[in-house]
Amino acid sequence: MDAAREKEHTCRRLTCAFVQECGQKLRLPQLSIATAIVFFHRFYSRMSYEHYDRFTVATTCLFLASKVEETPKKLKDVVIESFKIHHNVDKAPEADSKDFFELKEKILVCERILLQALGFDLTVEHAYRPLLGYVKSIKGTRDLAQVAWNFINDSLRTTISLQYAPRHLAAAATALAAKYFNTHTNSEFNLPGHPTGGKWFISFQVRAWRPARARSFGTPPSAWGPRAQASSTLCGRRAIRLTRRRLTTSQGRSSRCTDRRSRAPRS
């Protein structure tokens, strides 16, 4: 089980690096690249790596994210760059060849599967906006914003973006950036408090701040500790209740619609 989990993490990390490199070759903004990586994580949170080729899915996520973020790229360009990076070659198949046509067809077919897996929910909120808003509010330096921005980029290699709100990720990245400056500079760096007199993390709407424990994504839930296990169980129960509530609501609406259709028209 641990070997399979480690293999999944390795595939996820390497594929995210593949998406990042392809996006940079296509000169896509970081926001579009981050959206593509989130799509990738959402897809494989429901699907298996054994059933779908991860590089095909990653290329499709990049193609779809470029359209969602209004920075569209031609399918031809996306296929060419992804093929060269994946196969580590300098030249892709000719545009009028059969191989190139099959590559494009794979992306188009995979795009339909991706949309269905995502439930056609293409809304993605990133931690970049709350981060930049906070740095601007405290009149922070460009270095602080850049280091925290890099931490957010690194977090995309994991599934943490699916588990926490963007403002929580921005707060964590800011704290790590402050710790980085304290470690790598001679002067002490402290984040200023909230204007109302509270702690600095209140700006991110975070109620309490606790230093993160050394818990990786490869650690099994049995080794989390009682508090983390209770929190995970509570979140799971809430998710189950919410799912049941939505199913009940949808069934009620469906039955009402059926009753309306079965009624005789008024004379």
PAZAPA-4460 file (N, C-alpha, C; in steps of 0.05 Angstrom, whole numbers, plus 32768, in hexadecimal, padded with zeros to 4 digits):
% residues 267
    n_x    n_y    n_z   ca_x   ca_y   ca_z    c_x    c_y    c_z   seq   type   mol
   8011   7FE8   8000   8000   8000   8000   8011   8019   8000     1      M     A
   8027   8019   8011   8038   8030   8012   8047   8034   7FF7     2      D     A
   804F   801D   7FEB   805D   801F   7FD1   804A   802A   7FBB     3      A     A
   8031   8022   7FBC   801E   802C   7FA8   8019   804A   7FAD     4      A     A
   8017   8052   7FC6   8012   806E   7FCC   802B   807F   7FC4     5      R     A
   8042   8075   7FC9   805A   8083   7FC1   805D   8086   7FA3     6      E     A
   8055   8071   7F95   8055   8071   7F78   8041   8086   7F6D     7      K     A
   802A   8088   7F7A   8016   809C   7F71   8021   80B8   7F76     8      E     A
   802D   80BD   7F8C   8038   80D7   7F92   804E   80DF   7F7F     9      H     A
   805E   80CB   7F77   8074   80D0   7F64   8068   80D7   7F49    10      T     A
   8054   80C8   7F40   8047   80CE   7F26   803A   80E9   7F27    11      C     A
   802D   80F0   7F3D   8020   810A   7F3F   8034   8120   7F3E    12      R     A
   804A   811D   7F4C   805E   8133   7F4D   806B   8137   7F32    13      R     A
   8073   8121   7F25   8080   8123   7F0B   806D   812E   7EF6    14      L     A
   8054   8126   7EF7   8041   8130   7EE3   803B   814D   7EE7    15      T     A
   803A   8156   7EFF   8036   8173   7F05   804E   8183   7EFA    16      C     A
   8066   8178   7EFD   807D   8185   7EF2   807C   8186   7ED3    17      A     A
   8071   8171   7EC8   806D   8170   7EAA   8059   8186   7EA2    18      F     A
   8043   8189   7EB0   8030   819E   7EAA   803D   81BA   7EAC    19      V     A
   804C   81BE   7EC1   8059   81D7   7EC6   806C   81DE   7EAF    20      Q     A
   807C   81CB   7EA6   808F   81CF   7E91   8081   81D4   7E76    21      E     A
   806C   81C5   7E71   805C   81C9   7E58   8050   81E5   7E57    22      C     A
   8044   81ED   7E6E   8038   8207   7E70   804C   821E   7E6B    23      G     A
   8064   821B   7E76   8079   822F   7E72   8082   8230   7E55    24      Q     A
   8084   8219   7E48   808B   8218   7E2C   8076   8226   7E1B    25      K     A
   805D   8223   7E23   8047   822F   7E14   8043   824C   7E1C    26      L     A
   8053   8256   7E2F   8051   8271   7E39   8036   8277   7E45    27      R     A
   802C   8264   7E53   8013   8268   7E62   8019   8276   7E7C    28      L     A
   8007   8287   7E87   800B   8292   7EA1   8009   827D   7EB7    29      P     A
   8015   8282   7ECE   8015   826F   7EE4   7FF9   8268   7EED    30      Q     A
   7FE6   827B   7EEA   7FCB   8275   7EF3   7FBE   825F   7EE2    31      L     A
   7FC3   825F   7EC8   7FB9   824A   7EB6   7FC6   8230   7EBC    32      S     A
   7FE0   8230   7EC1   7FEE   8217   7EC8   7FE4   820C   7EE2    33      I     A
   7FDF   821D   7EF6   7FD5   8213   7F10   7FB9   8208   7F0D    34      A     A
   7FA8   8214   7EFC   7F8E   8209   7EF7   7F8F   81EE   7EEA    35      T     A
   7FA2   81EA   7ED7   7FA5   81D0   7ECB   7FAE   81BB   7EDF    36      A     A
   7FBF   81C2   7EF1   7FC8   81AE   7F05   7FB1   81A7   7F19    37      I     A
   7FA1   81BB   7F20   7F8A   81B5   7F31   7F76   81A3   7F22    38      V     A
   7F72   81A7   7F09   7F61   8195   7EF9   7F6C   8179   7EFA    39      F     A
   7F86   8177   7EF7   7F93   815D   7EF8   7F8F   814F   7F13    40      F     A
   7F92   815D   7F29   7F8D   8151   7F43   7F70   8149   7F47    41      H     A
   7F5E   815A   7F3D   7F41   8153   7F40   7F3B   813A   7F30    42      R     A
   7F46   8138   7F18   7F40   8121   7F07   7F49   8107   7F15    43      F     A
   7F62   8106   7F1E   7F6C   80ED   7F2A   7F64   80EA   7F47    44      Y     A
   7F55   80FC   7F52   7F48   80F6   7F6C   7F30   80E5   7F68    45      S     A
   7F26   80E3   7F4F   7F0F   80D2   7F48   7F17   80BB   7F36    46      R     A
   7F2C   80BE   7F27   7F34   80A9   7F14   7F4E   809C   7F1C    47      M     A
   7F55   8086   7F0E   7F6D   8077   7F14   7F83   807C   7F00    48      S     A
   7F9C   807C   7F09   7FB2   807F   7EF7   7FB5   8068   7EE4    49      Y     A
   7FAA   8051   7EEC   7FAD   8039   7EDB   7F9A   803A   7EC3    50      E     A
   7F84   8049   7EC5   7F70   8049   7EB0   7F75   8060   7E9B    51      H     A
   7F82   8075   7EA4   7F86   808C   7E92   7FA3   8095   7E92    52      Y     A
   7FAE   8099   7E7B   7FCA   80A2   7E79   7FCD   80BE   7E84    53      D     A
   7FE0   80C0   7E97   7FE2   80DA   7EA6   7FEC   80F0   7E95    54      R     A
   7FFD   80EA   7E81   8008   8100   7E70   7FF2   810A   7E5C    55      F     A
   7FE1   80F8   7E53   7FCB   8101   7E42   7FB8   8112   7E52    56      T     A
   7FB2   8109   7E6A   7FA0   8119   7E7B   7FAC   8134   7E82    57      V     A
   7FC6   8134   7E88   7FD3   814D   7E8F   7FD3   8161   7E78    58      A     A
   7FD8   8157   7E60   7FD7   8168   7E48   7FBB   8173   7E44    59      T     A
   7FA7   8162   7E48   7F8B   816A   7E45   7F84   817F   7E5A    60      T     A
   7F8D   817C   7E72   7F88   818F   7E88   7F95   81AA   7E80    61      C     A
   7FAC   81AA   7E75   7FB9   81C3   7E6D   7FAA   81D1   7E56    62      L     A
   7FA0   81C1   7E43   7F91   81CC   7E2D   7F77   81D7   7E36    63      F     A
   7F69   81C9   7E49   7F50   81D3   7E53   7F54   81EC   7E65    64      L     A
   7F68   81EB   7E76   7F6D   8202   7E88   7F74   821B   7E78    65      A     A
   7F81   8219   7E62   7F88   8230   7E52   7F6E   823E   7E47    66      S     A
   7F5A   822E   7E42   7F41   8239   7E39   7F31   8245   7E50    67      K     A
   7F31   8237   7E67   7F22   8240   7E7E   7F2D   825B   7E88    68      V     A
   7F47   825E   7E89   7F53   8277   7E93   7F56   828C   7E7D    69      E     A
   7F4A   8287   7E66   7F49   829B   7E50   7F65   82A1   7E46    70      E     A
   7F76   828D   7E45   7F91   828F   7E39   7F94   8278   7E25    71      T     A
   7F82   8276   7E12   7F81   825D   7E01   7F9A   8259   7DF0    72      P     A
   7FA0   8240   7DED   7FB6   8238   7DDB   7FAB   8224   7DC7    73      K     A
   7FB6   8224   7DAF   7FAD   8211   7D9B   7FB4   81F5   7DA3    74      K     A
   7FA2   81E3   7D9C   7FA6   81C6   7DA3   7FC0   81BC   7D96    75      L     A
   7FC6   81C6   7D7E   7FDE   81BE   7D71   7FF7   81C5   7D81    76      K     A
   7FF8   81DD   7D8C   800F   81E6   7D9B   8011   81D6   7DB5    77      D     A
   7FFA   81D1   7DC2   7FFB   81C2   7DDB   8005   81A5   7DD7    78      V     A
   7FFC   8199   7DC1   8005   817D   7DBB   8022   817D   7DB5    79      V     A
   802C   8190   7DA5   8048   8190   7D9E   805A   8193   7DB6    80      I     A
   8054   81A7   7DC7   8066   81AC   7DDE   8065   8195   7DF2    81      E     A
   804D   818A   7DF7   804B   8174   7E0A   8059   815B   7DFF    82      S     A
   8057   8156   7DE5   8065   813F   7DDA   8083   8141   7DDC    83      F     A
   808E   8159   7DD7   80AB   815D   7DD8   80B5   815A   7DF5    84      K     A
   80A6   8164   7E08   80AF   8162   7E24   80AB   8146   7E2F    85      I     A
   8095   8139   7E27   8090   811E   7E31   80A5   810A   7E27    86      H     A
   80AB   810C   7E0D   80BD   80F9   7E00   80DA   8103   7DFF    87      H     A
   80DE   811C   7E09   80F9   8127   7E0A   8106   8128   7DEE    88      N     A
   80F8   8133   7DDB   8101   8135   7DC0   80FF   8152   7DB8    89      V     A
   810C   8159   7DA2   810C   8175   7D98   80F7   817A   7D83    90      D     A
   80EC   8165   7D79   80D8   8168   7D63   80C1   8155   7D67    91      K     A
   80A9   8160   7D63   8090   8150   7D65   8089   8145   7D49    92      A     A
   8076   8133   7D48   806D   8129   7D2E   8062   813F   7D1C    93      P     A
   8063   813B   7D03   8059   814F   7CF0   803B   8154   7CF5    94      E     A
   8032   816D   7CF0   8017   8175   7CF6   8003   8166   7CE4    95      A     A
   800B   815D   7CCD   7FF9   8150   7CBB   7FFC   8131   7CBB    96      D     A
   800B   8127   7CCF   800F   810A   7CD0   7FF9   80FD   7CE0    97      S     A
   7FF8   80E2   7CDD   7FE3   80D3   7CEB   7FE8   80D2   7D09    98      K     A
   8001   80D1   7D11   8008   80D0   7D2D   7FFF   80EA   7D3B    99      D     A
   8004   8100   7D2E   7FFB   811A   7D3A   7FDD   811C   7D3C   100      F     A
   7FCF   8112   7D28   7FB2   8112   7D28   7FA7   8101   7D3F   101      F     A
   7FB4   80EA   7D44   7FAC   80D9   7D5A   7FB1   80E6   7D75   102      E     A
   7FC7   80F5   7D77   7FCD   8103   7D90   7FB7   8118   7D96   103      L     A
   7FAF   8127   7D82   7F9A   813B   7D86   7F80   812E   7D8D   104      K     A
   7F79   8118   7D80   7F60   810A   7D86   7F60   8100   7DA3   105      E     A
   7F77   80F6   7DAD   7F78   80EE   7DC9   7F72   8104   7DDC   106      K     A
   7F7C   811C   7DD6   7F77   8133   7DE8   7F5A   813B   7DE7   107      I     A
   7F4E   813B   7DD0   7F32   8142   7DCD   7F1F   812E   7DDB   108      L     A
   7F25   8115   7DD8   7F15   8100   7DE6   7F19   8102   7E04   109      V     A
   7F32   8106   7E0C   7F38   8108   7E29   7F2B   8121   7E35   110      C     A
   7F28   8136   7E25   7F1C   814E   7E2F   7EFF   8149   7E38   111      E     A
   7EF1   8139   7E29   7ED5   8132   7E30   7ED5   8122   7E4A   112      R     A
   7EE7   810F   7E4D   7EE9   80FF   7E65   7EF0   8111   7E7D   113      I     A
   7F02   8123   7E79   7F0B   8136   7E8E   7EF3   8147   7E97   114      L     A
   7EE4   8152   7E85   7ECD   8162   7E8C   7EB8   8153   7E9C   115      L     A
   7EB4   813A   7E94   7EA1   812A   7EA3   7EAB   8123   7EBF   116      Q     A
   7EC5   811D   7EC1   7ED1   8117   7EDB   7ED0   812F   7EEE   117      A     A
   7ED3   8147   7EE2   7ED2   8160   7EF2   7EB5   8168   7EF8   118      L     A
   7EA2   815A   7EEC   7E86   8163   7EF0   7E81   817D   7EE3   119      G     A
   7E90   8184   7ECF   7E8E   819E   7EC1   7E90   81B6   7ED4   120      F     A
   7E9D   81B1   7EEA   7EA3   81C7   7EFD   7EC0   81D0   7EF8   121      D     A
   7EC3   81E7   7EEA   7EDD   81F1   7EE2   7EE6   8209   7EF2   122      L     A
   7ED8   820E   7F08   7EDF   8224   7F1A   7EF7   821C   7F2C   123      T     A
   7F0B   822C   7F2B   7F23   8227   7F3C   7F2C   8242   7F48   124      V     A
   7F2F   8241   7F62   7F39   8259   7F71   7F55   8252   7F7C   125      E     A
   7F67   8263   7F76   7F83   825F   7F7E   7F8B   8270   7F96   126      H     A
   7FA1   8269   7FA2   7FAA   8278   7FBA   7FBA   8291   7FB2   127      A     A
   7FBF   8296   7F99   7FCF   82AD   7F91   7FC2   82C7   7F98   128      Y     A
   7FA8   82C9   7F94   7F9A   82E2   7F98   7F9A   82EA   7FB6   129      R     A
   7F92   82D9   7FC8   7F93   82E1   7FE4   7FB0   82E7   7FED   130      P     A
   7FC3   82D9   7FE2   7FDF   82DE   7FE9   7FE8   82FA   7FE1   131      L     A
   7FE3   8301   7FC8   7FEB   831C   7FBE   7FDB   8332   7FCC   132      L     A
   7FC2   832C   7FD3   7FB2   8340   7FE1   7FBD   8345   7FFD   133      G     A
   7FC7   8331   800A   7FD2   8334   8025   7FED   8343   8024   134      Y     A
   7FFE   833B   8011   8018   8348   800F   8015   8366   8008   135      V     A
   8001   836C   7FF8   7FFC   8388   7FF1   7FF1   8397   8009   136      K     A
   7FE0   838A   801A   7FD4   8397   8031   7FE9   839E   8046   137      S     A
   7FFE   838E   8049   8013   8393   805D   802B   83A1   8050   138      I     A
   8028   83A9   8037   803D   83B6   8028   8057   83A5   8029   139      K     A
   8054   838C   8024   806A   8379   8025   807C   837C   800C   140      G     A
   8093   8370   800E   80A6   8372   7FF8   80A0   835E   7FE2   141      T     A
   80AC   8363   7FCB   80A8   8351   7FB5   80B5   8336   7FBA   142      R     A
   80CA   8336   7FCA   80D7   831C   7FD1   80C4   830A   7FE1   143      D     A
   80B6   8317   7FF4   80A3   8307   8004   808D   82FB   7FF2   144      L     A
   8082   830B   7FE0   806D   8300   7FCE   8079   82EA   7FBC   145      A     A
   8091   82EE   7FB3   809D   82DA   7FA0   80A2   82BF   7FAE   146      Q     A
   80AD   82C0   7FC7   80B3   82A8   7FD5   8099   8299   7FDC   147      V     A
   8085   82A8   7FE6   806B   829B   7FEC   805E   8291   7FD3   148      A     A
   8060   829F   7FBD   8056   8296   7FA3   8063   827B   7F9B   149      W     A
   807D   8279   7FA0   808B   8260   7F99   8081   8249   7FAA   150      N     A
   807B   824E   7FC3   8071   8239   7FD5   8056   822F   7FCB   151      F     A
   8045   8242   7FC1   802B   823A   7FB6   802F   8229   7F9D   152      I     A
   8042   8231   7F8D   8048   8220   7F75   8051   8204   7F7C   153      N     A
   8062   8202   7F91   806B   81E8   7F9A   8054   81D7   7FA5   154      D     A
   8041   81E4   7FB2   802A   81D6   7FBD   8019   81C9   7FA8   155      S     A
   801B   81D2   7F8F   800B   81C6   7F7A   8014   81AA   7F73   156      L     A
   802C   81A3   7F7C   8035   8187   7F77   8027   8173   7F88   157      R     A
   8018   817D   7F9C   8009   816B   7FAD   7FEB   8171   7FAA   158      T     A
   7FDB   8162   7FB9   7FBE   8166   7FB7   7FB3   8179   7FCD   159      T     A
   7FC5   8189   7FD8   7FBD   819B   7FEE   7FA9   81B0   7FE4   160      I     A
   7FAA   81B6   7FCA   7F97   81CA   7FBF   7F7A   81C0   7FBF   161      S     A
   7F76   81A5   7FC1   7F5C   819A   7FC3   7F52   8197   7FDF   162      L     A
   7F63   819B   7FF3   7F5D   8195   800E   7F59   81AE   801F   163      Q     A
   7F64   81C5   8016   7F62   81DD   8026   7F59   81F4   8014   164      Y     A
   7F4E   8208   8021   7F44   8220   8013   7F5D   8230   8009   165      A     A
   7F59   8240   7FF3   7F70   824F   7FE9   7F7C   8263   7FFE   166      P     A
   7F6B   826F   800E   7F75   8282   8022   7F86   8273   8037   167      R     A
   7F80   825A   803D   7F91   824B   8050   7FAC   8245   8043   168      H     A
   7FAC   823E   802A   7FC6   8239   801C   7FD6   8253   801B   169      L     A
   7FC9   8269   8016   7FD7   8283   8015   7FE3   8289   8030   170      A     A
   7FD4   8284   8045   7FDF   8289   8060   7FF7   8277   8066   171      A     A
   7FF5   825E   805F   800B   824B   8063   8024   8254   8053   172      A     A
   8020   825C   803A   8036   8264   8029   8043   827E   8035   173      A     A
   8033   8290   803F   803E   82A8   804B   804E   82A1   8064   174      T     A
   8044   828F   8075   8053   8287   808D   806E   827A   8085   175      A     A
   806D   8269   8071   8086   825C   8068   809A   8270   805C   176      L     A
   808F   8284   804E   80A1   8299   8043   80AE   82A9   805A   177      A     A
   809F   82AF   806F   80AA   82BE   8086   80BF   82AD   8094   178      A     A
   80BA   8293   8096   80CD   8281   80A2   80E6   827E   8091   179      K     A
   80E3   827F   8077   80F9   827E   8064   810B   8296   8068   180      Y     A
   8100   82AE   806A   8110   82C6   806E   811E   82C6   8089   181      F     A
   8111   82BB   809E   811E   82BA   80B8   8136   82A6   80B7   182      N     A
   8134   8292   80A6   8149   827E   80A5   8160   8286   8093   183      T     A
   815A   8294   807D   816E   829A   8069   8178   82B6   806A   184      H     A
   816F   82C6   807C   8178   82E2   807F   8181   82E6   809C   185      T     A
   8192   82FA   809F   819C   8300   80BA   8188   830E   80CB   186      N     A
   8176   831D   80BF   8162   832D   80CE   8149   831C   80D4   187      S     A
   813C   8323   80EA   8123   8314   80F1   810C   8320   80E2   188      E     A
   80FB   830F   80D7   80E4   8318   80C7   80CB   830E   80D4   189      F     A
   80B9   8320   80DB   809F   831A   80E7   8089   8326   80D7   190      N     A
   8074   8317   80D4   805C   8321   80C6   804D   8334   80D8   191      L     A
   8045   834B   80CD   8036   835E   80DE   801A   8354   80E5   192      P     A
   8010   835C   80FC   7FF6   8354   8105   7FE0   8360   80F5   193      G     A
   7FC8   8356   80FA   7FB0   8361   80ED   7FAA   837D   80F7   194      H     A
   7F9F   838F   80E5   7F99   83AA   80EE   7F86   83AC   8106   195      P     A
   7F76   8398   810A   7F63   8398   8121   7F71   8390   813B   196      T     A
   7F8A   8388   8139   7F98   8380   8151   7F9C   8362   8154   197      G     A
   7F92   8353   8142   7F94   8336   8143   7FAE   832C   8136   198      G     A
   7FB0   8311   8134   7FC7   8305   8128   7FC7   830A   810A   199      K     A
   7FDE   8305   80FD   7FE1   830B   80E1   7FCF   82F9   80D0   200      W     A
   7FCA   82E0   80D9   7FBB   82CE   80C8   7F9D   82D4   80C7   201      F     A
   7F94   82E6   80D7   7F78   82EE   80D6   7F71   82FA   80BA   202      I     A
   7F85   8306   80AE   7F81   8311   8093   7F79   82FC   807F   203      S     A
   7F80   82E3   8084   7F78   82CD   8072   7F5F   82BF   807B   204      F     A
   7F52   82CA   808F   7F39   82BE   809B   7F3F   82A2   80A6   205      Q     A
   7F56   82A0   80B3   7F5E   8288   80C0   7F5A   828C   80DE   206      V     A
   7F4B   827A   80EA   7F43   827E   8107   7F5B   827A   8119   207      R     A
   7F6A   8265   8115   7F80   825F   8127   7F98   8255   8116   208      A     A
   7FAF   8259   8121   7FC7   8251   8112   7FD7   823E   8124   209      W     A
   7FDC   8226   8119   7FEC   8212   8127   8002   8209   8114   210      R     A
   801B   8208   811D   8030   81FE   810C   802A   81E3   8101   211      P     A
   802E   81DE   80E8   8027   81C5   80DB   8039   81AF   80E6   212      A     A
   802D   8198   80EB   803D   8181   80F3   8049   8174   80DA   213      R     A
   805E   8164   80DF   806C   8156   80C9   805B   813F   80C0   214      A     A
   8047   8145   80AF   8036   8131   80A5   8035   8133   8087   215      R     A
   803F   811F   8079   803F   811F   805C   8027   8111   8051   216      S     A
   8024   8114   8037   800D   8107   802A   8010   80E9   8029   217      F     A
   8028   80DF   802E   802C   80C2   802E   8028   80B5   8049   218      G     A
   8022   80C6   805E   801E   80BB   8078   8002   80AF   807B   219      T     A
   7FFF   8097   8083   7FE4   808B   8086   7FD4   8099   809C   220      P     A
   7FB9   8099   809B   7FA9   80A6   80AF   7FAE   809B   80CB   221      P     A
   7FB6   8082   80CD   7FBA   8076   80E7   7FD1   8083   80F6   222      S     A
   7FE3   8090   80E8   7FFA   809D   80F4   7FF7   80BB   80F8   223      A     A
   7FDF   80C5   80F3   7FDA   80E2   80F5   7FD9   80EC   8111   224      W     A
   7FCF   80DB   8123   7FCA   80E5   813E   7FAC   80E7   8143   225      G     A
   7FA3   80E7   815C   7F86   80E6   8162   7F78   80FF   8158   226      P     A
   7F84   8117   815B   7F76   812F   8152   7F73   8130   8134   227      R     A
   7F88   8129   8125   7F86   812A   8108   7F72   8115   80FE   228      A     A
   7F72   80FD   810C   7F5F   80E8   8104   7F42   80F1   8109   229      Q     A
   7F3D   80FE   811F   7F22   8108   8125   7F1A   811D   8111   230      A     A
   7F2C   812F   810A   7F26   8143   80F7   7F20   8137   80DB   231      S     A
   7F30   8123   80D3   7F2B   8116   80B9   7F10   8107   80B9   232      S     A
   7F0A   80FA   80D0   7EF1   80EC   80D1   7ED9   80FF   80D0   233      T     A
   7EDC   8116   80DE   7EC7   8129   80DF   7EC2   8135   80C3   234      L     A
   7ED8   813B   80B4   7ED5   8145   8099   7EC8   8130   8087   235      C     A
   7ECF   8117   808B   7EC2   8102   807B   7EA5   80FF   8081   236      G     A
   7E9D   8101   809A   7E81   8100   80A1   7E71   8117   8096   237      R     A
   7E7D   812F   8097   7E70   8146   808C   7E6C   8143   806E   238      R     A
   7E80   8139   8061   7E7E   8135   8044   7E68   8121   803D   239      A     A
   7E66   810C   804D   7E51   80F8   8048   7E35   8104   804C   240      I     A
   7E32   8114   8062   7E18   8120   8067   7E11   8134   8051   241      R     A
   7E25   8143   8048   7E20   8156   8033   7E18   8148   8019   242      L     A
   7E25   8132   8013   7E1F   8123   7FFB   7E02   8118   7FFC   243      T     A
   7DFB   810D   8014   7DE0   8102   8017   7DCB   8118   8014   244      R     A
   7DD1   8130   801F   7DBE   8146   801D   7DBA   814E   8001   245      R     A
   7DD0   8150   7FF1   7DCE   8157   7FD5   7DBE   8142   7FC5   246      R     A
   7DC4   8129   7FCB   7DB5   8114   7FBD   7D97   8115   7FC3   247      L     A
   7D91   8119   7FDD   7D74   811B   7FE4   7D67   8133   7FD7   248      T     A
   7D75   814A   7FD5   7D6A   8161   7FC9   7D65   815D   7FAB   249      T     A
   7D79   8150   7F9E   7D77   814B   7F81   7D60   8137   7F7B   250      S     A
   7D5D   8123   7F8C   7D48   8110   7F89   7D2C   811D   7F8C   251      Q     A
   7D2B   812F   7FA0   7D11   813E   7FA4   7D0A   814F   7F8D   252      G     A
   7D1E   815D   7F81   7D19   816D   7F6A   7D11   815C   7F52   253      R     A
   7D1E   8145   7F4F   7D17   8134   7F39   7CFA   8129   7F3B   254      S     A
   7CF2   8122   7F54   7CD7   8118   7F57   7CC2   812D   7F52   255      S     A
   7CC8   8147   7F5B   7CB5   815C   7F56   7CB3   8162   7F38   256      R     A
   7CC9   8160   7F2A   7CC8   8165   7F0D   7CB7   814F   7EFF   257      C     A
   7CBA   8136   7F09   7CAB   8120   7EFE   7C8D   8123   7F03   258      T     A
   7C86   812C   7F1B   7C6A   8131   7F21   7C5E   8146   7F10   259      D     A
   7C6D   815B   7F0B   7C63   8171   7EFA   7C5F   8167   7EDD   260      R     A
   7C70   8157   7ED4   7C6E   814C   7EB8   7C56   8139   7EB6   261      R     A
   7C51   812A   7ECB   7C3B   8117   7ECA   7C20   8123   7ECD   262      S     A
   7C1F   813C   7ED7   7C04   8148   7ED9   7BF8   814E   7EBF   263      R     A
   7BDE   814D   7EBE   7BD0   8153   7EA5   7BD0   8171   7EA0   264      A     A
   7BD3   8179   7E88   7BD2   8196   7E82   7BB7   81A2   7E88   265      P     A
   7BB8   81BB   7E91   7B9F   81C9   7E98   7B90   81D0   7E7F   266      R     A
   7B76   81CF   7E81   7B65   81D5   7E6A   7B61   81F3   7E68   267      S     A
***
